[in-house]
């Protein structure tokens, strides 16, 4: 049975990151993107546990999140297997939490599945004191992400009508199996497109890496491993300086393992820029693009959540992610918060292959068993960017 549960989530953890990433790129076309599909999906998975059985709400969530089963017990067990797997990890930590409006109670079945299967703590809080409530939630997220993710929830999204906030935080810090020698890092051009360039700190290494020439994608792929884990960074570099958009279109329809299965150990001359990226966004338009719209409306059916019989809907889904890549390795973190309101509220040894990542590329940090944990692109290493949410603050 455990195999079946794992497969249900594994299939989903393959398709959902592709659809999510494609939608985020479409809505945020000109900035460095970094997000954590597994953080977003875990938060939405907790939401799914509170949707009425057989409802249109449950159906839209199942389809939009790419679940291959509508059996909540199987889904919950699948999430448990994934979350429990990372409990043993020394390089990746995930944590879930639910905040409930004071004097409100979750239904026993809902609280049981969240605590036992999603390993989530439940805490009562007074959302009407929006500043204090936001500070409490943000302090918890900060504590779970080594202070990399701050202020994921702004006080203006909380008020007396808020009933629940579902939060997932994920933090990753991995050392490369093959570290870069800092003394070889030097200033080099990074080509933003055919005409424009910027100067970046470019890391160098010539070593054996898992590499593939993806002729059908007009791109190359290279995988770097992290110590003490089954986690990897995969970079897919288009052959053309302005080829990222075309590559991304093809990747949307391509399962990750169909690319990783082509990788072969090869001597490679590697160049990768040092970079940091931060991205922040409100995910309502993304969920609507993915076909999940009913959760934001008066038709939402979340009768399994609270003892109090109040009609609930989702008012905000907030996501913030950060990544830093340097000679030692990678540090990344993300957090997702879902705010629910009552409805009145809103190869052979030879010459090395060349893999010089000196123009925009796609990357993912993934686990062979659990798919993409972080997905992003690098358009300009000289800029640390964030998304549309920043404009709102």
N, C-alpha and C positions, 0 to 999 in steps of 0.2 A: 504493500500500500504506500509506503514511504516513497518508493520510486515513482509511483503514479502522481503523488502530490508534488514531488519535486519537478516532474516533467511539466505539469500544468503551469507552474510558475516559471520554469525555465523557458518554455515556449513564449510566455508573456514577456519575460525579461529580455527576450530577443526582439520581438516585434515592437513593443512599446517604446524603447529608446529611439528606434529609427523614426517612428511617427512623431514622437515628441520633439526630437532634434530638428526634423524637417520643418515642423510647424514653428518652432522658435526662430529658426533661421529666416523663415518667410516673414515673421513679424519683427525681427531685429536684424536687418540685412547687413548693416555696416559696422558692427561692433564685435569685438572678441566675445565669443560665447563659451560659457562653461555652465553645465547643469548636472544634477544627479538624478537620473531617471529612477533609480531604486528608492531614493528618498521620497520623490513625488509619488511614486506608485505605492509605497508603503503607507503613506499618509492617506492616499485615496483608497487603499485596501481597508484601512480602519473605517473609513466612511462607508465603504461597501457593506461592512458587517452590520451597520445600522439601517440599511435600506430594507424596505418590506419585501418579503419573498414574492417572487413572481411579478413584481411591479415594473413599470416602465423605467423607474429610477434605477432599479437593479440591472435591468437589461442594458440601458445606456452605459452604465459603469462597466459592466462585463465586456461589452463590445469595444468601448473606447479605451479601456485598459488592456485590451487584448487577452483577457482571460479565456482559456479554452474550456472552462467548466463554469457552470452557474451554481455549483454546490458549495455553499459557504463554508462547510466543514472541511472540504478538500482544500479550498483556497486558504483558509486559516492555517491548516496544517502545513501547506506549502510555504506560507510566510514564516511560520514558526521554524521550519527546517532551515530556511535561509538566515533568519535572524540568529538562531541558535548556533549555526555554523560560524558566524562572525563573532560570537561571544568568545570563541577560542583564539581569535586573531590578535597578533601583537601589533599589527600595522593598521588595522581598520576597526573603528568602533561605530556602532549605530545605537541610537536610543530613541524611544518613543515616549510621548507623554500626552495625557489628555487633561485639559483644564475645563472644569464644569462650573457654571454659575452657582454661587453659594445658595444653599437651601434647595438646590435641585439634585436629583439622584439619577444615575444611570440605571437602566433595567439590568437585572441580575445577569441575564444571558449575554448582554452586550459588554458589561464590565468583565465578565468571566473570560470572554474570548479575547478582549484587549489585554487583560493582565496575563493570561496563560499562554496565548498564542502569539500576541504581538509584543509581549514582554514590556507592556506599557504601565506606568504608574498613573493613577488618577488623583487629581488634586482639585479641591473646591477653591474658588477664587471670586472676588467681587469685581465683575467686569464694569459695573457702573463707576468705579474708581479707575478710569481707563489708564491713567498715567501709571499708577501703582501696578495694575494688572500687566500692562505692557512691560514694565521693568522686571517683574517677576518672571514672565515668560522668556524675555530676552536674556536674563541672567542665567536661566537654565540652559538655553541654547549655547550661550558663550561657554559655560562650564563643560559642555559636551563636545565642543569643537576647538578646544585649546585657544579660546578667545579669537578664533579666526572669523567667526560669524557673529556680528554684532547687530542689534536693532533690526531683527527680521520682522518684528511686529511693531507698527507705529500705533500710538495711542488713539489716533483718529479712526482706526478701523474697529475699535472696541467701544461698547456703550452698554446701557442697561438692558438692551434687547439681545445682547450676545448670550448665547447659552453654552456653546462648546467651542473650544479651540483644540484641534488635533495637531500635534507637532512631531516631526521626525527630524533628528539631527544625525549627520554622518561625518566622520572625520577620518582621514587617511594620511599616514605619513610613512612613506616607503623609501628605503635606500636602494639605489641601483645595485644590481649584482655586479655590473661592470661600471665603476664610477668614472667620471671624467676627471682628467688631471687639470686642476685649476690653472696651472702655469701655461697651458696651451689655449686657454680661452682668450680670444682677442676680438677687437672691434672689426666688424665686417658689415657689408651691405646686406640688408633684407629688402627684397623687392616687393613693394606693396602691390604693384601691377606692372604692366609693360613700360610705364613711363616714370613711376615714382619709386623712391627708395628711402630707407632710413638706416641709421647705424645702430647695430645691436651688439651685445656680448654674445659671441658665437662659441659654443663648446665644441671640442673636437675629440674624436676617438677613432682609431682604426683597430677593429677587433672582430671577433665572430659574433654575429647577431642573426636572428631569424628574419629572413628577408624574402620578398617576392616582387617580381616585375609583373604588374597587373596590366597586361596589354589591353584587355577589354575595357579597362577603366582609364587608359592613358595616364597611368599613375604607378607609383611604387609604394610598397608597404614595408615597414620595419618595426620589429617588436623589441622592446627593452624590458628585461625582467627585474622584479623587485625581490630583495633578499627576504628570506624567512616567510614566504607566502606563495600562493599560486596566482599572484596578481601581476599584470603586465600593462605597460603603455604601448599601444599600437598607434603609429603615425602613418597616415596615408597621404602621400605627397603627390599632387598632380604634376605631370611632366611640364605643363605650361605654367608660366607665372600667374596667368589670370584664369587658370583652369579649375579653381575650387568649386565654383557654382555648378559647373557641369558634372564634376565628380560627386558633389552632394546629391544631385538628382538621381544618379545611378545607385548611390549607397542606400537610398531610401528603400529600394526593392531588394537589397542584398543582405541576407543573414550574415552576422559576424563570422560564424564558423566557416562559411564558404570562402572567406578571405584568409582566416588564420590557418585553414587546412592547406593553403598553398605555400605557407612559409617554410623555408628550408635554411638550415644553418649555413651561413656564407660569410666570408671575410668582407667587411664593408668599411669604406671610408665614410665616417658619419660626422655630420655637422648639425647641431640643433641649437637654436637660440635659448638663452636663459630668459624666462619670462614669468610674469605674474598676471593673473586675470581675475577680475571679480565681476560677477553678474547678478543682477537683482531684478526680479520681475513679479508682477501680479499675473497669475496664470488663468484667470477667467477666460480671456479670449482664446487661449491655447486649448483649454478643455472644450470650449464650444466648437473650435475647429475640428477637434477629435470626435465630435458627435455627442459630447456629454454636456447638454444644455439644461436639462430638466432640473438638475440639482440646484440651480440658481433661481428657480421659479416657484410660483405658488402651487405647482403640480408635484413638487418634490414629496416623496413618501419615505420618511425616516422614522416610522413609528416604533422601531425596535431600539431606539437610543435611550429615551428618557422615561422615567416613571410618570412624569407630568405629561398630560396629553396636550401638547402644543404642536402646531404645525411648524416644522423647521425647514430652512433652506440654507444653502451656502452663500455667504456674502463675499468672501475673499479667499483666495488660495495664494499664499505668499511663498516665494522661493528665493533663496540667496545662496550663491556658491562662490568658492574661492579656490584658486590653484596657484602654486608656485613650483616652478621646475628649475633646478640648478644642478651643479656638478655632483652633489651628494645624492640627490634623489628628488622626490616630489612630496609636497604637502598639499593636501586638498581637504576641503570641508564644504558641507552644504546643509541647509535646513529648509524644511517646508512646513508651513503652518496653514491649516485650513480653519477658517472662522465660520461658525454657524450661528445664525440669528433666527429669532422668530420672524415670521414672514413680513412683518411691517417694516423691517430694516433692509437696507440695501445688500648552397651549391658547392662543387669541387674546389680545392685550394688553387688559387690563381691570382691574377691581379684583382685587388678588391673592387667590389661594386661601389658605385658612387651614390651616396644618399645625403645630399646637402639640402637641408630644410631651410632654404634661404628665401622662401616665398610662401604665401598663405597655404595652410594645410589643415586637415581634419585629424583629430586624435580621440582616443578613448582609453580610459583605464578600465580594464575588465578582468574578470575572473572566469576561468574556463568552465566552471560549474554554474555560475550565477550571472553571466552576461556582463553588460556594461554598467559600471557603478558611476562613472563620470563620462560625459561626452562633451566635446567642445571643438572649436576651431580657433586658429590663431591668424588673424588678419594683419595685426600690427603689434609686435612684441614691445614696442616703445610706449604703448598705451595700456594702462590698467583701467579697464572699462567696466561699467555696469549698465543694466538695462533700463527699461522705461519707468520702473518703479521709482528710480532716483529722481526723475523729473517731478514726481508727485509729492515728494517729501519737502 
